[in-house]
Amino acid sequence: MKTLCFVLILVLNFIAAAFAAGGDIERHPSCTYCGMDRGQFAHSRVLIEYDDGTSFGACSLHCAALDLANKIDKAPKTIAVGDYQTKALIDAEKAVWVLGGKKAGVMTGNAKWAFAGKGAAEGFTKENGGAMATFDEAMKAAYEDMYRDTKQIRERRKMRRSQMPKGGQ
């Protein structure tokens, strides 16, 4: 009977954890900064849980860096990121990151992808190029790339607006 209760508790905890992790897209369906659909970009999404109990969902490390900079007085309790291959949320600090390569990044010219394991990251770099990095190195690159990326986004949006028919239809 004790074993059955123990197994039942383990199963319920696993289900609760899976539901909580998967519920981030429902809680934050689109990125506040760029409006991108986080479900569509599940492979690059970021979920920040702050120490005051609030959370923020971003489409990418670029937009997560914006939020962290804008909320300088809030401390992140956890930062989770979508695994590039499985799209499951993983601990951003424990992830193996790949910077650069031939795959276009999300909201950046210098791609930043997270992988749950070193083997997956190595396989990605063999096929697509890039260099493996830590979370701190990925965040540093996000901040260093911020000006150029933001400038490119503005130029792209300006071009799209100029191609729209009058009245924005």
Helices and strands as residue ranges (DSSP letters): H 2-22, H 24-27, E 46-50, E 55-58, H 61-70, E 76-82, E 89-91, E 96-99, E 112-115, H 118-128, E 131-133, H 135-163
